[in-house]
Amino acid sequence: MLNIYFGEMPEAIYNTNVYFNNTYKDNWIIRPLTRDIQSFPDLP
């Protein structure tokens, strides 16, 4: 469901790109499964 709010909201995320680039946890990138998935070349 879409909710629309007007006005300032301190808890709102206005720039999703910056938010997601700065909130991931580093431990997911060092997992063996993640490294295995990243080692596969892109399929055509």
N, C-alpha and C positions, 0 to 999 in steps of 0.2 A: 504494500500500500504506500502511496506517495503522500507524504506530509509536507506542507509548506508553512514555514514560519517566517514572519516579518519582524525585523528589528535585530538588535545585537543579541547574540547568544555566545557567552564565553565558552561553552562546551562544544560549540560547533566547529567542524573542520571546513575551512574555506578553501584551502589549497591542498587537494588530495594528493597531488604528486609529491609535494614536500613531506606531507604526513607519512605516506607509505615508504618513501625513501629513507626516512629517519626513524622508523619505529620497528623495523624487522629485528629479529633476534639473530645474533651471529651464529649461534650453535646449529641452525638448520643447514648452513652452508658447509659445515665440516663433517656432516654425517656421511658415512660410506655410501648409502643409497643415493644421496644427492650428488656426490661426486661421480658415481656410476652413471647416473642419468645425464649429467653434464658431459660425460666423455663420449656419448653417442653423437655422431654427426647428424645434422638435420636431414631428414628424408625429403626427397624431391616430391 
